[in-house]
Amino acid sequence: MDGKKRSDVRPGIQVNVILKQDQRSGKKTQGVVKDLLTNSATHPHGIKVRLEDGQVGRVCEILPQK
């Protein structure tokens, strides 16, 4: 899944995000969702989240859960 629908993203799931400073390069950062920061139901660039390590980015991929 690509993480553009808020209903697909929940705290505790493993995701890849693109951080603000990595938007040009498209570098992905892997982490676990702590908080959802986007209030709308969808977002064309991905739902903005805070990871458990404190980094903030937009979800580009939801990883398979173990």
TORNU-703692 format. One line per 8 residues: their letters; for each residue x, y, z negated of N, C-alpha, C. Coordinates in pm, 1 decimal. Example, Ala and Ser with C-alpha at 12.3 -4.5 7.8 and 13.67 -1.06 7.14 Angstrom:
<rs>
as) 1319.0:-569.0:-780.0:1230.0:-450.0:-780.0:1320.0:-330.0:-780.0; 1285.0:-225.0:-708.0:1367.0:-106.0:-714.0:1290.0:3.0:-787.0 $
</rs>
This chain:
<rs>
mdgkkrsd) 83.8:-119.2:0.0:0.0:0.0:0.0:87.4:124.2:0.0; 32.9:232.5:52.1:114.8:351.8:71.0:100.3:457.7:-38.9; 7.7:441.8:-132.5:-0.6:535.0:-244.9:-66.7:667.5:-216.1; -149.4:675.1:-112.0:-217.6:801.1:-79.4:-354.5:812.2:-146.7; -405.1:700.1:-202.2:-533.7:701.4:-272.2:-508.6:690.9:-422.5; -566.3:783.4:-498.0:-545.7:787.5:-643.3:-595.0:659.7:-711.3; -699.5:599.0:-656.3:-756.1:478.6:-716.9:-660.5:360.0:-710.6; -562.2:363.8:-619.3:-464.2:254.8:-606.9:-348.3:267.4:-705.9 $
vrpgiqvn) -329.6:387.7:-761.1:-213.8:415.1:-847.0:-258.4:418.4:-992.7; -192.4:338.1:-1076.9:-226.7:331.3:-1219.7:-99.4:333.3:-1302.3; -106.6:383.8:-1424.4:10.8:377.8:-1513.0:53.6:232.7:-1534.0; 184.2:210.2:-1534.3:238.1:77.6:-1559.1:273.7:-1.4:-1434.8; 236.5:48.1:-1315.6:270.5:-26.4:-1194.8:405.1:19.6:-1139.2; 470.9:-68.8:-1066.1:602.0:-42.3:-1005.3:580.1:22.6:-868.7; 647.4:134.7:-843.8:630.5:208.0:-718.3:764.6:259.9:-667.7; 765.7:297.4:-539.6:873.3:377.2:-483.4:817.8:517.6:-465.4 $
vilkqdqr) 894.3:617.8:-507.4:853.8:757.1:-489.9:961.9:831.2:-413.5; 921.4:944.0:-354.0:1017.0:1035.6:-293.8:1018.0:1160.2:-381.8; 1133.5:1188.4:-441.1:1148.8:1304.6:-527.5:1153.7:1430.3:-442.0; 1122.6:1546.2:-502.4:1119.9:1673.9:-430.9:1251.5:1698.8:-357.0; 1364.2:1677.1:-424.5:1493.9:1705.6:-363.0:1530.6:1604.7:-253.6; 1456.9:1493.4:-244.8:1485.4:1390.7:-144.3:1387.0:1392.5:-27.4; 1300.6:1493.3:-20.6:1198.8:1494.9:84.3:1259.7:1499.9:223.6; 1368.2:1574.3:241.4:1430.8:1584.0:374.0:1494.2:1452.0:416.0 $
sgkktqgv) 1562.8:1387.3:322.7:1633.0:1262.7:355.2:1539.8:1142.2:353.2; 1430.7:1150.7:276.5:1338.1:1038.3:265.1:1386.6:929.4:170.7; 1488.4:961.6:89.7:1543.5:863.6:-4.4:1437.2:824.4:-106.9; 1422.9:692.7:-128.5:1321.2:642.3:-220.4:1383.4:612.9:-356.4; 1305.5:637.5:-461.2:1345.9:606.9:-598.2:1242.5:511.7:-656.1; 1289.3:402.9:-716.1:1197.9:303.4:-771.5:1176.1:329.9:-919.6; 1053.9:308.3:-966.3:1025.3:326.8:-1107.9:886.2:278.9:-1143.9; 852.4:298.0:-1270.2:722.1:258.0:-1323.6:642.6:384.5:-1355.1 $
vkdlltns) 517.4:388.9:-1311.2:431.7:506.5:-1329.5:399.7:527.0:-1477.5; 418.8:650.6:-1524.0:379.3:687.0:-1660.4:251.3:770.5:-1656.3; 250.4:876.7:-1573.8:134.5:967.4:-1563.9:102.8:996.8:-1418.9; -26.9:1015.6:-1387.7:-69.6:1063.4:-1257.0:-84.3:1214.2:-1265.7; -22.4:1286.5:-1172.2:-24.8:1432.2:-1176.1:-116.8:1492.4:-1069.8; -157.6:1415.0:-970.7:-251.3:1462.0:-868.4:-392.8:1434.5:-916.3; -477.6:1537.3:-912.2:-615.8:1521.9:-957.8:-712.3:1480.8:-846.8; -679.7:1512.3:-720.8:-771.6:1480.3:-611.6:-769.9:1330.1:-581.8 $
athphgik) -874.7:1281.0:-517.1:-889.8:1137.8:-489.9:-785.9:1087.0:-390.8; -743.6:1172.4:-297.3:-641.7:1133.8:-199.4:-546.2:1250.6:-178.2; -429.3:1219.4:-123.1:-333.4:1323.8:-85.5:-254.9:1272.4:34.1; -242.1:1353.7:140.8:-176.5:1306.0:262.9:-28.5:1268.7:246.2; 39.0:1325.2:147.2:181.8:1295.9:126.5:204.6:1195.9:13.6; 98.0:1147.7:-47.5:110.9:1053.0:-157.8:73.7:1117.2:-290.3; 27.1:1035.7:-383.4:-12.9:1082.6:-515.8:112.6:1119.0:-596.0; 110.9:1235.9:-657.3:225.2:1279.1:-738.6:216.6:1213.6:-875.8 $
vrledgqv) 328.3:1154.4:-919.8:332.5:1083.4:-1047.3:458.0:1121.1:-1125.3; 452.4:1097.4:-1256.2:571.0:1105.3:-1341.6:609.3:962.6:-1375.0; 735.5:928.3:-1352.3:783.9:794.6:-1384.1:818.9:787.5:-1531.9; 838.3:666.1:-1583.1:870.2:647.9:-1725.2:1002.0:713.0:-1764.1; 1093.6:730.9:-1666.7:1221.2:797.4:-1697.0:1212.1:949.9:-1684.8; 1090.9:1003.4:-1655.7:1068.8:1147.4:-1653.2:1076.5:1211.0:-1515.6; 1121.2:1139.0:-1414.1:1130.4:1195.5:-1279.9:990.2:1208.7:-1220.1; 972.4:1313.1:-1135.7:842.9:1339.5:-1073.1:858.9:1329.3:-922.2 $
grvceilp) 766.9:1256.1:-858.5:771.1:1243.4:-713.1:638.3:1194.9:-660.1; 632.1:1183.4:-527.9:510.0:1136.4:-462.1:525.9:990.2:-423.2; 422.3:911.9:-454.0:426.3:768.0:-426.5:426.2:746.4:-274.8; 527.2:673.5:-225.8:532.0:638.2:-84.3:503.3:490.7:-63.2; 514.6:412.3:-170.3:492.2:268.3:-157.8:460.2:209.8:-295.7; 356.9:125.9:-299.6:324.1:52.7:-421.6:384.0:-86.6:-406.6; 470.0:-124.1:-498.4:540.1:-251.6:-488.7:453.1:-365.8:-542.8; 473.7:-487.2:-489.4:397.1:-603.0:-537.4:420.8:-622.7:-687.1 $
qk) 313.5:-646.6:-760.5:323.5:-664.9:-904.1:357.1:-809.2:-937.6; 438.4:-827.6:-1038.5:482.4:-962.5:-1076.8:379.0:-1028.1:-1165.9 $
</rs>
